[in-house]
Amino acid sequence: MLFGRNIWLGGLAAAIGVSAIGQDTCVSFQTSASTFTRTAFDFALDIQRVTGIKPTLANAPVSSAPTNARSHPPIIVGTLGKSALIDQIVNNTKLDVSIIQGQWESFITREVSNPLPGIKSAYVIIGSDKRGTISALYDHSEQFGVSPWHWFADVPVTTHSELFVNPDGCSHGPPSVKYRGTFLNDEQPALTNWAMEKYTNGTGAWFTDSPFNHFFYAQLEQVRITVSNEGPLSLASAFNVDDPENQPLADWWGIVMGTSHQEPMMRGTPIEFEMFETGPWDYTVNSEVIYGFWVNGTIRAKPYESAGDLPLSETENIGLLEKSVSDQRQILTDVFNGTDVTSIPQMWCLYQEVQGYYEDGMRVPDDDWGNVRHFPTVAERNRTGGAEMSGVYCHFDLVAGPRDYKWVTTYEQMSLAIDRDASRIWIVNVGDLKPYEMDIEFFVGYGWDANKWNRNNLDDFVTDWAQREFDLSSADSLSISSILANLTRFNARRKPELWNSTTYSLTNYREAETVLSEWQALSDASNEIYDKLSSAVQPAFF
């Protein structure tokens, strides 16, 4: 695609800092000087949001370019090997694209000379695949001044009169973790009630009354972090049935859909089973019906990128479990016309209730206290597929007995996962989307590029995030970092829902008074920053 523009893109001059976190910067601003479908429209709109100038957006055939592109250096966007225009530019300019060729979810950007007849200069954004191109555009939007949480968390755009790019551009990929995803629980009252109010006329889907239709998911995809995989809301909804536009929309956005641990073969279970099938959900007595149920789910998902879950996580019968896996893999082979089943993305997410099966070769990725229970052993690294076929499923907010831990930060455990090669797929169950915006972004961003963050610069993520989201000074950003550090420390003492009259002493060492004063100081520090913010920024901070 070709973007005719009234904003010049070229060398750096009088540059000030960009708003990207954990990325190599290639964008700068000067205060005194002059793929793709939906993402391309967003990109053009983002430029307008930042500068007040609306770029021209056009499809450009190989043989010609829009007239205004000949007088204004354009941005040319496309996917290597999928766009004849991009392939011609690479050939004309002898641009070296070897670092992304054949790679997963990668991109490269450069300023090139004489890319097409009549065009002296252009800034090219080239993805190795669909998600690489999409990531490149949203990466630039963030650097321009549009937060990934612009819509979902009401973060105002940081404006600039002009945008400049480094002629050398930037590049990324492949990601440290191939599939990085989130799973939202459709739990009452928060997200479900909000979605019902915002995206329906008061009535949800015909069978489930779910409000999670394509209008909701269209906005969810507006969370522009580097998510490649997503688990649909599942407890009281059925992603593919509630709205038949849900799955095509996700694929259009480049999202690989999956299912949660209790939903084999891309079927919303038990919701869909209750809707369409008869008999018990029991493979020992109703295998024919359940097998057909799985077949239909696989056929339905076939046109789209998916990472289906295996197998029956509820059973306690090891033999039955192994048979269900064998049957499910046979279904994949049959539906995908003899395709090597090992090349089809599959996820076996064994939840905590089957921890005791680990000795039989199963994975149990997380516990109630925020620790990864098992990493690939030497023997497992040498098995077919290797350790890189392992991953992590974890909770930010797991409710389980007798006690559980709320993950406020994730670096310690996820860095171990990287070190031990548990890096094929990471899924985090975040419960409700709020108040985990920063944690979600770090989780998927760390999976996007684990080399960016280490123990020495980890605090920079918090301060950078605060500056980007709330346009804060360095001092106030450091205060935010301190507030969050103390919040984590205080919560680690004892979760509020586990407090009782004996938790903190009312008589010894002024313990209860001291704890209360610490929380009050934390609240006061937060309110002090809030009161400094403009009315436009305060909703995002709140």
C-alpha positions in Angstrom: 0.0 0.0 0.0 1.1 3.5 -0.7 0.5 6.5 1.5 0.7 9.9 -0.2 1.6 12.3 2.6 1.8 15.9 3.6 4.2 15.0 6.4 7.8 14.8 5.2 9.8 11.8 6.3 13.6 12.1 6.3 16.6 12.9 8.4 16.7 13.6 12.1 16.9 17.1 13.3 16.5 18.7 16.7 15.0 15.4 17.9 13.3 14.8 21.2 12.5 11.5 22.8 9.9 9.0 21.5 7.2 7.2 23.5 8.0 3.6 22.7 8.8 1.1 25.4 11.2 -1.8 24.7 11.7 -1.0 21.1 14.6 0.3 18.9 13.5 3.8 18.1 13.4 5.1 14.5 11.0 8.0 15.0 11.7 11.5 16.3 10.0 14.9 16.4 10.9 18.5 15.6 8.8 21.3 17.0 9.8 24.0 14.5 10.1 22.2 11.1 8.0 21.1 8.7 -0.9 -3.8 4.9 -2.7 -3.2 5.3 -6.6 -3.1 5.5 -7.7 -1.9 8.9 -4.2 -1.5 10.3 -3.3 0.9 7.5 -6.4 3.0 8.2 -5.4 3.1 11.9 -1.9 4.1 10.9 -3.1 7.0 8.8 -5.5 8.0 11.5 -2.8 7.9 14.1 -0.6 10.3 12.0 -3.6 12.7 11.9 -4.2 12.3 15.6 -0.6 13.3 16.3 0.0 16.0 13.7 -3.5 17.2 12.7 -2.6 16.3 9.1 -4.5 13.5 7.4 -2.3 11.4 5.0 -3.7 10.1 1.8 -4.2 6.4 1.8 -4.3 4.4 -1.4 -3.7 1.1 -3.0 -0.8 1.4 -5.5 -0.4 -1.0 -8.5 3.1 -1.9 -9.5 2.9 0.0 -12.8 2.1 3.4 -11.3 1.9 5.4 -8.2 -0.6 8.1 -7.1 0.2 11.5 -8.5 0.8 13.1 -5.1 3.3 10.5 -4.2 5.6 11.9 -6.9 5.8 15.2 -5.1 5.7 14.1 -1.4 7.9 11.2 -0.2 5.5 8.4 0.6 5.4 5.6 3.1 5.1 2.3 1.3 3.8 -0.7 3.3 3.5 -4.3 2.4 4.5 -7.9 3.1 7.6 -9.5 1.5 6.6 -12.1 -1.0 2.9 -11.2 -0.8 3.0 -7.7 -2.3 4.2 -7.3 -5.9 4.8 -3.6 -5.1 7.2 -4.4 -2.2 8.9 -7.1 -4.3 9.5 -4.7 -7.1 10.9 -2.1 -4.7 13.3 -4.6 -3.2 14.4 -5.5 -6.7 14.8 -1.9 -7.8 16.7 -0.7 -4.8 18.7 -3.9 -4.1 17.4 -3.6 -0.5 18.8 -6.3 1.8 15.9 -8.0 3.4 17.7 -11.2 4.4 17.3 -10.5 8.1 13.5 -10.9 7.8 13.1 -13.3 4.8 11.4 -16.5 5.9 11.2 -15.3 9.5 8.2 -15.3 11.7 6.5 -12.0 12.6 9.4 -9.8 11.7 9.8 -6.4 9.9 12.3 -4.0 8.5 12.0 -0.3 7.7 14.3 1.9 5.6 14.4 5.1 3.6 15.2 4.1 0.0 16.0 6.1 -3.1 14.2 5.7 -6.4 12.0 2.9 -5.3 9.6 3.3 -8.2 9.5 5.3 -11.5 9.0 9.0 -10.7 9.5 8.6 -6.9 12.9 9.9 -5.7 12.6 8.7 -2.1 10.3 6.7 0.1 10.1 5.2 3.6 9.3 1.5 3.2 7.8 -0.7 5.9 8.2 -4.4 5.0 6.9 -7.3 7.1 8.0 -10.9 6.7 4.3 -12.0 7.1 1.0 -10.5 8.0 1.6 -10.0 11.7 5.1 -8.6 11.0 3.6 -5.9 8.8 0.8 -5.1 11.4 3.4 -5.0 14.2 5.6 -2.6 12.3 2.7 -0.1 11.8 1.6 -0.2 15.4 5.2 0.0 16.6 5.5 3.3 14.6 2.2 4.6 15.9 3.4 4.1 19.5 6.6 6.0 18.7 4.6 8.8 17.1 2.7 9.3 20.4 -0.4 7.0 20.3 -0.5 4.7 23.3 -1.5 1.1 22.7 -4.2 1.8 25.3 -5.4 4.9 23.6 -9.0 3.6 23.2 -9.3 1.1 26.0 -7.8 3.1 28.8 -8.6 6.6 27.5 -5.0 7.6 27.1 -4.7 11.0 25.2 -2.5 11.2 22.1 0.8 13.1 22.5 0.8 15.7 19.7 3.7 16.9 17.5 3.8 19.4 14.7 6.0 17.2 12.5 7.3 13.6 12.4 10.7 12.4 11.3 12.2 9.0 10.8 15.7 7.8 10.9 16.8 7.0 7.3 18.3 3.7 8.6 14.9 2.7 10.0 14.6 -0.1 12.4 13.9 -3.8 12.4 12.5 -6.5 14.7 12.1 -10.2 14.8 11.5 -13.0 15.1 9.9 -12.7 18.6 11.4 -14.5 21.6 8.1 -16.3 22.1 6.2 -17.4 19.0 2.7 -17.2 20.3 1.9 -14.6 23.0 -1.6 -14.3 24.2 -4.2 -13.3 26.7 -7.3 -15.0 28.0 -10.1 -12.9 29.5 -12.6 -14.5 31.8 -16.2 -13.4 31.1 -16.9 -13.0 34.8 -19.6 -11.0 36.4 -20.0 -8.2 37.2 -17.1 -6.2 35.6 -16.5 -7.0 32.0 -19.8 -8.8 31.2 -22.0 -5.9 32.5 -19.8 -3.3 30.8 -19.9 -5.1 27.4 -23.6 -5.6 27.7 -24.1 -1.9 28.2 -21.7 -0.8 25.5 -22.1 -3.4 22.7 -25.7 -4.6 22.8 -29.3 -3.3 23.0 -29.6 -4.9 26.4 -29.9 -8.4 25.1 -26.9 -10.7 24.4 -26.6 -13.8 22.1 -29.6 -15.9 21.6 -28.5 -18.9 23.7 -25.9 -17.6 26.1 -27.0 -14.0 26.4 -23.3 -13.2 25.9 -22.5 -9.6 25.1 -19.2 -10.5 23.5 -19.9 -9.9 19.8 -17.8 -8.6 17.0 -18.3 -5.0 18.1 -16.7 -5.9 21.4 -13.9 -7.9 19.9 -13.2 -5.1 17.3 -12.4 -2.8 20.2 -10.5 -5.5 22.1 -8.2 -5.7 19.1 -7.5 -2.0 19.5 -5.3 -2.9 22.4 -2.2 -2.5 20.3 0.3 -4.6 22.2 2.2 -7.4 20.4 -0.3 -10.1 21.1 -0.4 -12.8 18.4 -2.7 -15.3 20.2 -6.0 -14.8 22.1 -8.3 -17.0 24.1 -11.9 -16.0 23.8 -14.1 -15.4 26.8 -15.5 -18.8 27.7 -17.3 -19.3 31.0 -20.7 -18.2 29.8 -20.2 -17.5 26.1 -19.3 -19.3 22.9 -16.9 -17.3 20.7 -17.9 -18.8 17.3 -21.6 -19.1 18.0 -22.4 -15.9 19.9 -21.5 -13.9 16.7 -20.4 -15.7 13.5 -18.4 -12.6 12.7 -16.1 -13.0 15.7 -13.7 -15.6 14.1 -13.3 -13.9 10.7 -12.7 -10.6 12.4 -9.9 -12.0 14.6 -8.2 -13.6 11.6 -8.5 -10.3 9.7 -6.6 -8.7 12.6 -3.9 -11.4 12.4 -4.9 -12.9 15.8 -4.4 -16.7 16.2 -7.4 -17.8 18.2 -7.2 -20.5 20.8 -9.4 -22.0 23.5 -9.0 -22.4 27.2 -7.9 -25.5 29.1 -11.4 -27.1 29.2 -12.4 -26.5 25.6 -10.9 -29.1 23.1 -10.8 -28.7 19.4 -11.9 -25.1 19.1 -15.3 -25.7 20.7 -16.8 -23.6 23.4 -17.3 -26.3 26.1 -19.7 -26.9 27.8 -21.8 -24.1 26.2 -21.7 -25.4 22.6 -22.0 -29.0 23.7 -25.2 -28.2 25.6 -26.5 -26.2 22.6 -25.9 -28.8 19.8 -25.3 -32.3 21.2 -27.0 -34.9 23.4 -25.9 -37.2 26.1 -23.2 -36.7 28.8 -19.8 -35.1 28.3 -18.2 -38.4 29.0 -15.9 -40.0 26.4 -16.3 -43.5 28.0 -20.0 -43.6 27.1 -20.6 -40.9 24.5 -17.5 -40.9 22.4 -19.2 -41.0 19.0 -21.2 -37.8 19.7 -18.2 -36.1 21.3 -15.9 -37.2 18.4 -18.3 -35.6 15.9 -18.5 -32.5 18.0 -14.7 -32.2 17.8 -14.7 -32.8 14.0 -17.2 -30.0 13.4 -15.2 -27.6 15.5 -12.1 -28.4 13.5 -13.8 -28.0 10.2 -15.2 -24.6 11.4 -11.7 -23.4 12.4 -9.9 -24.8 9.3 -10.0 -21.5 7.3 -8.4 -19.5 10.1 -5.2 -19.5 12.0 -5.9 -21.3 15.3 -4.1 -23.0 18.1 -6.6 -25.6 19.3 -6.4 -27.1 22.8 -6.0 -30.8 23.6 -7.4 -33.0 25.2 -10.0 -33.8 27.9 -8.6 -32.0 30.9 -11.4 -33.2 33.2 -10.8 -36.9 33.0 -8.9 -39.0 35.7 -8.4 -42.0 33.3 -4.9 -41.9 31.8 -5.8 -44.5 29.1 -8.9 -42.5 28.1 -6.8 -39.3 28.1 -4.3 -40.9 25.7 -7.0 -42.2 23.5 -8.6 -38.7 23.3 -5.3 -37.2 22.2 -4.9 -39.9 19.6 -8.4 -39.3 18.3 -8.0 -35.5 18.2 -4.8 -35.7 16.3 -6.4 -38.1 13.8 -9.2 -35.5 13.4 -6.6 -32.9 12.6 -5.0 -35.2 10.0 -8.3 -36.0 8.4 -9.7 -32.4 8.3 -6.4 -30.9 7.1 -6.3 -33.5 4.2 -3.3 -35.5 5.4 -1.2 -32.6 6.6 1.6 -33.6 8.9 -0.1 -33.2 12.3 3.1 -31.9 13.9 2.9 -28.8 11.7 -0.6 -27.8 12.9 -0.5 -25.5 16.0 -1.8 -27.4 19.0 -1.8 -26.6 22.7 -2.1 -29.0 25.6 -2.9 -26.8 28.6 -3.1 -29.1 31.6 -4.6 -27.2 34.4 -3.7 -27.6 38.1 -6.3 -30.2 38.8 -4.2 -32.7 36.8 -0.9 -31.9 38.4 -0.6 -35.5 39.6 -0.4 -36.7 36.0 3.0 -35.0 35.5 4.8 -38.3 36.1 2.9 -39.6 33.1 4.4 -37.0 30.9 2.0 -34.0 31.3 2.8 -30.3 31.8 1.7 -28.3 34.8 2.8 -24.7 34.1 1.8 -22.7 37.1 0.7 -22.8 40.8 -1.4 -20.7 43.1 1.6 -18.6 44.2 2.9 -17.3 40.9 5.7 -19.8 40.4 6.3 -21.9 37.3 6.2 -25.5 38.6 8.1 -27.2 35.9 10.6 -26.3 33.2 11.7 -28.6 30.4 14.3 -31.1 31.6 17.4 -32.2 29.6 15.5 -35.3 28.5 12.5 -33.3 27.4 14.7 -31.0 25.4 16.0 -34.0 23.5 12.5 -35.3 22.6 10.8 -34.8 19.3 10.0 -31.2 18.9 12.5 -30.2 21.6 12.1 -27.8 24.5 11.0 -25.0 22.2 7.6 -26.8 21.9 7.0 -26.0 25.6 5.2 -22.9 27.0 3.6 -21.3 30.0 -0.1 -20.9 31.0 -0.4 -18.6 34.0 -2.9 -16.4 35.9 -2.5 -12.9 37.0 -5.5 -13.4 39.2 -6.1 -17.0 40.1 -8.8 -17.7 42.7 -8.1 -21.0 44.3 -7.7 -22.6 47.6 -6.4 -22.6 50.2 -4.6 -19.4 49.2 -3.3 -17.9 46.0 -1.1 -15.0 44.9 -1.9 -12.1 42.6 0.9 -11.7 40.0 1.7 -8.0 40.0 5.0 -8.5 38.2 6.1 -11.4 36.0 9.7 -10.9 35.1 11.3 -13.3 37.6 9.3 -16.4 36.5 9.0 -15.5 32.8 12.8 -14.9 32.5 13.3 -18.4 33.9 10.9 -19.6 31.2 13.0 -17.9 28.6 16.2 -19.4 30.1 14.8 -22.9 30.1 13.4 -22.6 26.5 9.7 -22.7 27.6 9.1 -20.2 24.8 6.8 -21.7 22.2 3.6 -20.2 23.6 2.7 -18.0 26.5 -0.9 -17.5 27.6 -1.8 -15.3 30.6 -5.3 -15.5 32.1 -5.9 -11.9 33.1 -9.4 -12.3 34.4 -10.8 -8.8 33.7 -8.8 -6.5 31.5 -8.6 -3.8 34.2 -6.5 -3.2 36.2 -3.8 -5.2 34.5 -2.9 -3.0 31.5 0.7 -2.5 32.4 1.2 -6.1 33.4 -0.4 -7.4 30.3 1.8 -5.2 28.2 5.0 -6.3 29.9 4.0 -10.0 29.7 3.5 -9.9 25.9 6.2 -7.3 25.3 8.7 -9.5 27.2 7.7 -12.4 25.0 8.1 -10.1 22.0 11.7 -9.3 22.8 13.1 -10.8 26.0 16.5 -9.3 25.3 15.3 -5.8 26.0 14.7 -6.4 29.7 16.9 -7.6 32.6 17.3 -7.1 36.3 19.3 -4.0 35.8 16.8 -2.1 33.7 13.5 -3.6 34.8 12.4 -0.6 36.7 12.8 1.5 33.6 9.7 -0.3 32.1 7.5 1.2 34.8 8.9 4.7 34.6 8.8 4.6 30.8 5.3 3.3 30.8 4.1 6.0 33.2 5.7 8.7 31.1 4.1 7.5 27.9 0.7 6.9 29.4 0.4 10.1 31.6 2.9 12.5 30.1 4.7 12.7 33.4 8.0 14.3 34.4 10.9 12.0 35.2 10.4 12.7 39.0 6.7 11.8 38.9 7.4 8.7 36.9 9.9 7.6 39.5 7.2 8.2 42.1 4.8 5.9 40.2 7.5 3.3 40.1 7.9 3.6 43.9 4.1 3.5 44.4 3.8 0.3 42.5 6.8 -1.3 44.2 5.3 -0.6 47.6 1.9 -1.8 46.4 3.4 -5.1 45.5 5.3 -5.3 48.8 2.2 -4.5 50.9 0.0 -6.9 49.0 2.6 -9.7 49.4 2.2 -9.5 53.2 -1.4 -10.7 53.1 -4.1 -10.3 50.5 -6.9 -8.0 51.7 -9.6 -10.7 51.3 -7.6 -12.9 53.8 -7.3 -10.2 56.5 -9.1 -10.6 59.8 -9.0 -9.0 63.2 -5.8 -10.8 64.1 -3.8 -10.1 61.0 -2.1 -7.0 62.3 -1.8 -6.4 66.0 -3.8 -3.6 67.6 -1.7 -3.8 70.8 1.9 -4.7 69.9 4.4 -2.3 68.4 1.7 -0.2 66.8 1.6 -2.7 64.0 -1.9 -2.0 62.7 -1.3 1.7 62.9 1.9 1.5 61.0 0.4 -0.6 58.3 -2.5 1.7 57.9 -0.2 4.8 57.8 1.8 3.1 55.0 -1.3 2.5 52.9 -2.4 6.1 53.6 0.9 7.4 52.4 0.7 5.4 49.3 -2.8 6.7 48.6 -1.7 10.3 49.2 1.3 10.0 46.9 -1.0 8.7 44.1 -3.6 11.4 44.7 -0.8 14.0 44.6 0.2 12.9 41.1 -3.5 12.7 40.0 -4.2 16.2 41.1 -1.3 17.5 38.9 -2.7 15.9 35.7 -4.8 17.7 33.2 -8.5 16.8 33.0 -7.7 14.9 29.7 -5.2 12.6 31.3 -7.0 12.0 34.7 -9.4 9.3 33.4 -6.5 7.2 32.1 -4.7 7.6 35.4 -7.8 6.7 37.4 
